[in-house]
Amino acid sequence: MALPSLAVSSPTGQLTGQGLDGCYRDGRRILARCEVRVAGEEPLAVQGRLVGADRAHFTGVIRRSGECGPDPEIRMERLRSADGTERITFHSSATRPVRLPVEIHLGTDLADLGAAAVGLPGAELRAAVHGSGLRWSGRGAHAVVTAAPAPQDVLAAVGLLRWELDLPPGGRRTIELHPRLESGPAGPPSPVRRNGGTLVPGPRTGHTGPRSRHDRPPRSWSAGRLECDDPRADALMAGSLDDLHGLLMRDPALPTDVFVAGGFPWRCGLAPAEALWTARMLLPLGTRLVASTLRTLARTQQATPGADFGRIPGPLRDAGPHAPAGCTGIEATLLFPAVLAEARRWGLPDEETERLLPAAARCLQWLRTATDPRGADRGGYLPDPAPDGPYRCETQAHAHRAAVLGADLLDACGSPGAPELRDWAAELRARFRTDFWVDDRSGGHPAALLTGDGRPVPHLGATAAHLLDTGLLGGGAFAPGLLDAPQTDQLSRLLRGPALDSGWGLRGLGAKERGYNPFGHRSGAVRVHETAVAAIGLAAAGHEAAAGALAKGLLDAAEHFGYRLPEMFAGEQRTAGSVPVPHPAACRPAALAAAGAVQILITLAGLRPDVPAGTVAVRPLGNAPLGAVQLTGLTIAEHPFAVRISRLGMGMVEEAADGLQLRA
């Protein structure tokens, strides 16, 4: 994947046209079939692997009639890039010349990625001869595949290219395929509707020719590197950063600004809340991604006077069996000022902070406007979706963090409104600790939500972890949380209990709750993002053993997914000899899973910067759950930062900006 280009196949390397197989550009499938046959037979596939987020390598062997013994003499290697460019090389180990009749069967339907993802592709189009290859025409676009060397025979009716390749003893021959998408006279097709929401495969750029690597957005974070006693952590860090680079996209409205798309196949475009979460989790690698993501979202902010003024738009998403759909736009609106405030602590330049401050202030204005005004019996809670939705536990946590960090930001920039936000947050804390706490024999737990009439819905799930995510203030301190200390301790015990912790990560809904489904993406599946939020929040609250256990569980799961964590996987209980079970509808790669993996590994170092004050604290997990760790390539105050953590949990800064003081 190198958005807006991506390619999907099985480990054989053959594109069969079935399911999601194909090469895509700007959300259109420009090649659905690309099947290689030699002398009428498919090569025997022996290996298929990613060699980077944007490239895959496949190896096969050719068994020819008349060969004696078990050892194949002809090897085929296919190197495919995300844009569909492919080099197919045949290597001969034979002692005599070999003639290989090679056929490549090509076809496409020019289907939208969204249509292919939900199993609604179009019929395969009829090809026409075009130069040294084939061309297909569909609604609003044309797909072209050219080959080098030119084929000796082209059969457009069946989409077939043929060569007779002569391989000398020990020699090799290569065929290159170059697909591209060309715009046609018709407009772009409509988006696909799925589960009541719009599936957007990605913005169309109007590009009409082949793309080169120079068209790809530059990496917008430093080249962070981890060296750990547990080498699996190194592999997870490298693989996650590679996945994130494959998901990096330019904003069509201003191509110098970039953001990370949500994931393949469902969110190959801008997903506001996920883009902000991703940028926030990558703050230890620099502030450039945060700045460009915030600028991109500021351009989408509602500017028309009214109830929605200041809100960032976002679609609804399913919230499980016990709640109506929630609004991702509300989550993004509340994240915006909090992310800007934290980015300032990590070293976002003052001029960039001031540039983004008006948009943050509008988000905070929307928060105060949207807070339920219907009386003290509702506690001033924020409905989600506004104005008639329930009062979700995690939404109140996001709103509280936005108010506290937003007030800190306004004060630092000399803007009005901070005292009112702090007063509102203090009142919210006082009411929340009573209204949202459900007492029971085990010590109680936070309610998942309050209904419109104030009745608590007591189901416990991983979203409660957001109560531990309070945000970074000055001096390396964390903001106050909605729970008091005993409630925080009780939530920590619940998050580590068998009802929520599957051994691989946290279930979206506790295993003992009504409606639990291990494959339910909001009712029991393990969501990597929320497990990472929980581990980081537990570490900040001083529950290091619980944080380390969750981190190790995710690392164990990552090993079974080739260190490319999916968005979610089944929440079945881990047992001896078991492996995590993939979720069939999960995005993979997924921005939140990759960014969550990066942040949970960097959290081991316990970095707490305050660049405006010229200080940084290093407070690693004392139990050193993964052993000794060295982190290099981090960025604080726009300068490189490196830290080493010993097996005893002691931290030592090895590189830092001049003038940045280490704080106890």
Salt bridges, closest charged atoms under 4 A:
ASP26 OD2 - ARG211 NH2 3.26
GLU35 OE1 - ARG33 NH1 3.49
ASP54 OD1 - ARG55 NE 3.59
ASP54 OD2 - ARG213 NH1 2.91
GLU67 OE1 - ARG63 NE 3.19
GLU67 OE2 - ARG64 NE 3.31
GLU73 OE1 - ARG64 NH2 2.81
GLU77 OE1 - HIS57 NE2 3.75
GLU77 OE2 - ARG75 NE 3.28
GLU77 OE1 - HIS91 NE2 3.60
GLU86 OE2 - ARG78 NE 2.44
GLU86 OE1 - ARG80 NE 3.16
GLU103 OE1 - HIS105 NE2 3.43
GLU103 OE2 - ARG162 NE 3.51
ASP109 OD2 - ARG29 NH2 2.72
ASP112 OD1 - ARG28 NE 3.88
ASP112 OD1 - ARG204 NH2 2.96
GLU124 OE2 - ARG33 NH2 2.95
ASP153 OD2 - ARG162 NH1 3.42
ASP166 OD1 - ARG99 NE 2.80
GLU176 OE2 - ARG87 NH1 2.36
GLU176 OE1 - HIS178 NE2 3.08
GLU182 OE1 - ARG135 NH2 3.71
GLU182 OE2 - ARG180 NE 3.03
GLU227 OE2 - ARG225 NH2 3.70
ASP229 OD2 - ARG647 NE 2.66
ASP230 OD2 - ARG232 NH2 2.88
ASP243 OD1 - ARG564 NH2 2.82
ASP251 OD2 - ARG299 NH2 2.73
ASP257 OD1 - ARG295 NH2 2.67
ASP257 OD2 - ARG299 NH2 2.88
GLU274 OE2 - ARG267 NE 2.79
ASP308 OD1 - ARG311 NE 3.45
ASP318 OD2 - HIS521 NE2 3.61
GLU331 OE1 - ARG317 NH2 2.29
GLU331 OE2 - HIS398 NE2 3.95
GLU342 OE1 - ARG280 NE 2.56
GLU352 OE2 - ARG295 NH1 3.04
GLU352 OE2 - ARG355 NH1 3.92
ASP372 OD2 - ARG374 NH2 2.77
ASP377 OD2 - ARG378 NH1 2.24
ASP384 OD2 - ARG392 NE 3.51
ASP408 OD2 - ARG345 NH2 2.71
ASP411 OD2 - ARG422 NH1 2.80
GLU427 OE1 - ARG431 NH1 4.00
ASP440 OD2 - HIS445 ND1 3.01
ASP469 OD2 - ARG280 NH1 2.77
ASP469 OD2 - ARG401 NH1 2.97
ASP489 OD1 - HIS543 NE2 2.94
ASP501 OD2 - ARG496 NH1 2.07
GLU513 OE1 - HIS459 ND1 3.18
GLU530 OE2 - HIS466 NE2 3.88
GLU530 OE2 - ARG522 NH1 3.85
ASP556 OD1 - ARG232 NH1 2.82
ASP556 OD2 - ARG574 NH1 2.94
GLU559 OE1 - ARG232 NH1 2.94
GLU567 OE2 - ARG267 NH2 2.70
GLU567 OE2 - ARG527 NH2 3.48
ASP610 OD1 - ARG345 NH1 2.71
GLU654 OE2 - ARG644 NE 2.81
